[in-house]
Amino acid sequence: MYAYFSFLACFFFLFSFSPISSTKDGFIKNNVEFARSQEQLQVASIEKSDKILNPRTVSEGKVKYISPEDWTSGFYPGTMWYMYELTGDSTWRTRARKYTQAIDTVKYLTWHHDVGFMIQCSFGNGYRLGEKAYKDVIVQAAKSLSTRFRPVAGIIQSWNVDKGWQSQRGWECPVIIDNMMNLELLFNATKLSGDSTFYKIAVSHADQTIKNHYRPDYSCYHVVDYSLKDGSVRNRHTAQGYAHESSWARGQAWGIYGFTVCYRETHNPKYLEQAQKAFNFVIHNKNFPADFVPYWDFDAPKIPNEPRDASAAAVMASALYELSTYSDKEFYKGWADKIMSSLAGPDYRARLGENGNFLLMHSVGSIPHGAEIDVPLNYTDYYFLEALARKKQLEN
């Protein structure tokens, strides 16, 4: 049955669409030049303040800046690193160092799981691009993240439940699918330190996520709540999706990306299969739109009159470029190209000088919380540029 669906997907893809080509239509060059111009405006606006500001989104017509402790604080420094990688212009490297150093204290953060996002996207990219002095920050951040490992359940606890809205859900040890994105930090820390503890924690978390987060159709739950006493599953819920049994689009994208990374780092085929089948759910879903930019939840009740989430699309595109290097290159790269073609088109890419100087429009933070609905988001831009860099590398 799986082979049959894969054949249908290939047939649909090959006969309905033609992949974009950076050599024929200048796709990469065009988007890099746009990003350069738009990010120059963003930087200029920040520099006027004589402060080191970290833009996250646009709220009430104004750019919203965040503190280093915000879970999204690593994305703007990471965007600077990708601008350096895509342009080769050392000016972006200088900026990347500046904005990365501004969140240095995050390496000691232990009160939530997002230290992986925050450090890997900033210091991790910097290290990859030659900043070897960042090694100690990465290892220390992994130590901080590891304090959230709960050995009985075999997972990294995402949120604390002693205050805020999380304390009102009756959870004991909530783990969100987003946490798959933080495992890359742990894998890297083992490579940098030689300490296999980080690697083992990452593998344990990934294995429990396969076991407990996914439904038979390979859609995923957003939140799985574990018992700290015996490690059993207490609840399967959502926080940012439409309903407990619905499929939140960005969560599905986090899983595809996270298991692709797990395969890269372990070469265990079960992680590759998990990423493939999670994406298979997406392309065969009746509510997956023709332009490949998902609605915020695949089961949202008012589709097609529901907000799209460009962030989910950007995360998926970036993951698929990497996935194409491990399996069915033309198939997965082809899907990534089509997603990127839509994101770079007039429906999603901003006009120069607009959109708070963010690159992409039409993302969703959390509709159930009434937060960041149909706005630009810094992580959408980050994964769009990461996907662009991966596409460039594949085609070169």
C-alpha positions in Angstrom: 0.0 0.0 0.0 2.8 2.4 0.9 4.5 1.7 -2.4 1.2 2.3 -4.3 0.8 5.7 -2.6 4.5 6.6 -3.4 3.9 5.7 -7.0 0.8 8.0 -7.1 2.8 10.8 -5.5 5.6 10.4 -8.0 3.1 10.3 -10.9 1.3 13.4 -9.6 4.5 15.3 -9.2 6.2 14.4 -12.5 3.2 15.0 -14.7 1.8 18.0 -13.0 4.8 20.2 -12.3 8.3 21.0 -13.5 11.0 21.7 -10.9 12.4 25.2 -10.7 16.0 25.7 -11.9 18.4 28.2 -10.4 20.5 28.2 -13.6 17.6 28.9 -16.0 15.6 31.5 -14.1 18.0 32.9 -11.6 15.9 31.7 -8.7 18.7 31.6 -6.1 20.3 34.8 -7.3 17.0 36.7 -7.3 16.1 35.6 -3.8 19.5 36.2 -2.3 19.5 39.7 -3.8 16.1 40.4 -2.3 17.2 39.0 1.0 20.3 41.2 0.9 18.2 44.3 0.3 15.5 43.6 2.8 17.9 42.5 5.5 20.0 45.7 4.9 16.8 47.7 5.8 16.2 45.6 8.9 19.8 46.0 10.1 19.7 49.8 9.4 16.5 50.1 11.4 18.1 48.3 14.3 21.4 50.2 14.1 19.5 53.5 14.4 18.5 52.6 17.9 22.1 52.3 19.1 21.0 49.0 20.7 21.4 45.3 19.8 17.8 44.4 19.0 16.4 41.0 18.0 13.3 41.2 15.7 10.7 38.4 16.0 7.5 39.6 14.2 5.3 42.6 13.5 2.6 43.5 16.0 0.1 46.4 15.5 2.2 47.6 12.6 5.5 47.7 14.5 8.4 45.3 14.7 8.4 43.4 17.9 11.9 42.9 19.4 12.6 40.2 22.0 15.0 39.4 24.8 17.7 36.7 24.6 15.5 34.4 26.7 12.7 34.3 24.1 12.6 30.9 22.4 13.0 32.6 19.0 16.1 34.6 19.8 18.5 32.4 17.9 16.8 32.8 14.5 17.8 36.4 13.7 21.5 35.8 14.4 21.1 32.6 12.4 19.7 34.6 9.6 22.8 36.7 9.6 25.0 33.6 9.3 23.0 32.4 6.3 23.3 35.8 4.7 27.0 35.5 5.1 27.0 32.0 3.6 24.8 33.0 0.7 26.6 36.2 -0.2 30.2 35.6 0.8 30.2 39.2 2.1 32.2 39.5 5.3 29.9 42.4 6.4 27.3 39.8 7.2 29.8 37.8 9.2 30.6 40.8 11.4 26.9 41.3 12.0 26.3 37.6 12.7 29.0 37.7 15.3 27.5 40.8 16.9 24.0 39.4 17.2 25.1 36.0 18.2 27.2 37.2 21.0 24.2 39.2 22.3 22.5 35.9 23.3 25.6 34.3 24.9 23.8 33.9 28.3 21.3 31.5 26.8 23.9 28.7 27.2 22.9 28.6 30.9 19.2 28.5 30.3 17.5 25.4 31.9 13.9 26.4 32.4 12.7 25.3 28.9 13.8 23.1 26.1 14.2 25.7 23.3 17.9 26.3 24.1 18.5 23.9 21.2 16.8 26.3 18.8 18.4 29.3 20.3 22.0 28.1 20.4 22.1 25.7 17.4 20.7 28.3 14.9 23.1 31.0 16.1 26.3 29.6 17.6 25.9 26.3 15.8 25.8 28.0 12.4 28.7 30.2 13.4 30.8 27.2 14.4 29.9 25.5 11.1 31.1 28.5 9.2 34.5 28.7 11.0 33.9 30.3 14.5 35.6 27.5 16.4 35.6 29.6 19.6 31.9 28.9 19.8 32.6 25.2 20.7 32.4 25.8 24.5 29.1 27.7 24.2 27.5 24.8 22.3 28.7 22.2 24.8 27.5 24.2 27.8 24.1 24.7 26.1 23.8 21.0 25.6 24.6 20.5 29.3 21.8 22.9 30.2 19.4 21.2 27.9 20.3 17.8 29.3 19.1 18.9 32.8 15.6 18.5 31.4 16.1 14.8 30.6 13.7 12.6 32.5 15.3 9.1 32.6 12.2 7.2 33.6 10.2 8.4 30.6 13.3 8.7 28.4 12.5 12.1 27.2 13.5 15.8 27.5 10.7 17.7 29.2 9.6 20.7 27.1 7.8 23.0 29.5 7.7 23.5 33.2 4.2 23.3 34.6 4.5 25.4 37.8 3.2 28.6 36.3 1.7 30.3 33.2 -0.9 28.7 30.9 1.0 25.4 31.0 0.1 25.0 34.7 -3.6 25.1 33.8 -3.6 22.0 31.6 -3.2 19.3 34.2 0.1 18.2 32.7 2.9 16.6 34.6 5.7 16.3 32.1 4.7 17.7 28.7 6.8 17.0 25.6 6.1 18.8 22.3 7.0 17.6 18.8 9.0 20.8 18.5 11.5 19.3 20.8 12.8 17.1 17.9 14.5 20.3 16.6 16.6 20.6 19.7 18.3 17.2 19.4 20.8 18.5 16.8 22.5 20.5 19.6 23.0 17.3 21.6 24.4 15.4 18.6 26.8 18.2 17.9 27.9 18.5 21.6 28.9 14.8 21.6 31.0 15.4 18.5 32.6 18.4 20.0 33.2 17.1 23.5 33.5 13.3 23.0 30.8 12.8 25.7 28.3 10.3 24.5 25.8 11.3 27.1 24.3 13.9 24.8 24.0 11.5 21.9 22.3 8.9 24.1 19.7 11.4 25.4 18.9 12.5 21.8 18.4 9.0 20.7 16.2 8.1 23.7 14.1 11.2 23.0 13.7 10.4 19.3 12.8 6.8 20.0 10.1 7.7 22.5 8.7 10.3 20.1 8.3 7.6 17.4 6.6 5.4 19.9 4.2 7.9 21.5 3.8 11.0 19.3 2.6 9.5 16.0 -0.7 8.1 14.9 -1.0 5.2 12.5 -1.3 7.6 9.5 2.0 9.3 10.6 0.4 12.5 11.6 1.6 13.7 15.0 0.3 14.9 18.2 1.6 18.3 19.4 1.8 17.5 23.2 2.4 14.1 24.9 2.2 14.3 28.7 4.3 11.7 30.5 4.1 10.4 34.1 7.3 11.3 36.0 6.7 8.3 38.2 6.6 5.5 35.7 7.1 7.1 32.3 3.6 6.2 31.0 1.6 8.5 28.7 -1.0 10.5 30.7 -2.4 12.6 27.8 -2.0 13.3 24.1 -3.1 16.9 23.6 -2.5 20.0 21.5 -1.5 23.6 22.5 -1.1 25.3 19.2 -3.2 23.0 16.9 -6.9 23.1 16.3 -7.8 20.0 18.4 -6.2 17.2 20.3 -6.8 14.8 17.4 -6.0 17.3 14.6 -2.7 17.6 12.8 -1.0 20.9 13.4 1.0 21.9 10.3 4.2 23.2 11.8 4.3 20.3 14.2 4.3 18.0 11.3 7.1 19.9 9.7 9.2 19.9 12.9 8.9 16.1 13.0 10.0 15.7 9.3 13.0 18.0 9.9 13.9 16.4 13.3 13.9 12.8 12.1 15.9 13.8 9.1 18.6 15.2 11.4 18.4 12.0 13.5 19.1 9.9 10.4 22.1 12.1 9.5 23.6 11.7 12.9 22.9 8.0 13.6 22.4 6.4 10.1 19.6 4.4 11.7 17.1 3.7 8.9 14.1 3.9 11.2 14.6 7.7 11.5 14.7 8.0 7.7 11.5 6.0 7.4 9.8 8.2 10.0 10.7 11.4 8.2 9.5 9.9 4.9 6.2 8.6 6.2 5.5 11.9 8.1 6.0 13.7 4.8 3.9 11.1 3.0 1.0 12.1 5.3 1.4 15.7 4.1 1.3 15.1 0.4 -1.6 12.8 0.5 -3.7 14.9 2.9 -6.9 16.1 1.3 -6.4 19.5 2.7 -2.8 20.0 1.4 -3.3 23.1 -0.9 -2.2 23.3 -4.5 0.5 25.9 -3.7 2.1 23.6 -1.1 1.9 26.1 1.7 -0.2 24.4 4.4 -3.1 25.8 6.3 -2.1 26.2 9.9 -3.8 22.9 10.8 -4.6 20.1 8.4 -8.0 19.7 10.1 -8.9 23.3 10.7 -12.7 23.6 10.4 -13.0 26.4 7.9 -10.6 25.3 5.2 -10.1 26.8 2.6 -10.9 30.0 4.6 -8.2 29.4 7.2 -4.8 31.1 7.6 -1.8 29.6 5.8 1.4 29.0 7.7 4.5 29.9 5.6 6.7 28.8 8.6 5.5 25.2 8.2 6.3 25.3 4.5 9.8 26.8 5.0 10.7 24.2 7.6 9.5 21.4 5.4 11.4 22.7 2.3 14.6 22.9 4.3 14.2 19.4 5.6 13.3 18.0 2.2 16.5 19.3 0.6 18.5 17.4 3.2 16.2 14.4 2.9 16.9 14.3 -0.8 20.5 13.6 -0.1 19.6 10.4 1.6 16.7 9.0 -0.5 14.9 9.6 -3.8 16.8 12.7 -4.6 14.6 14.0 -7.4 11.4 13.3 -5.6 12.2 15.1 -2.3 14.2 17.9 -4.0 11.3 18.3 -6.4 8.8 18.9 -3.6 11.2 21.3 -1.9 11.6 23.2 -5.1 7.8 23.6 -5.5 7.4 24.8 -1.9 10.2 27.3 -2.4 8.7 28.5 -5.7 5.5 29.4 -3.9 7.2 31.0 -0.9 9.3 33.1 -3.2 6.3 34.2 -5.3 4.2 37.3 -4.8 1.6 35.6 -2.5 4.2 35.0 0.2 7.4 37.0 -0.4 7.2 40.6 0.8 7.7 43.6 -1.2 11.0 45.4 -0.6 10.7 47.8 2.4 7.4 46.3 3.6 6.4 43.6 6.0 8.5 45.1 8.8 11.5 44.2 6.6 10.9 40.5 7.1 11.3 38.3 4.0 8.1 36.3 4.0 4.4 37.0 4.8 1.6 34.9 6.1 2.8 32.8 9.0 1.0 31.7 12.2 2.4 31.5 15.7 -0.5 30.1 17.8 -4.2 30.6 16.8 -5.5 29.0 20.1 -3.6 31.7 22.0 -4.6 34.4 19.6 -1.0 35.2 19.0 0.9 36.0 15.8 -1.8 35.3 13.2 -1.0 36.0 9.6 2.2 37.8 10.3 5.9 37.5 9.4 8.0 35.5 11.8 11.8 35.4 12.2 11.9 31.6 12.1 10.0 31.6 8.7 12.8 33.7 7.3 15.5 31.7 8.9 14.3 28.3 7.4 13.6 30.0 4.0 17.3 31.1 3.9 18.5 27.7 5.2 16.5 26.0 2.4 17.9 28.5 -0.1 21.4 27.7 1.0 20.8 23.9 0.9 19.3 24.3 -2.6 22.3 26.2 -3.7 24.7 23.6 -2.4 22.8 20.8 -4.0 22.7 22.4 -7.4 26.4 23.5 -7.3 
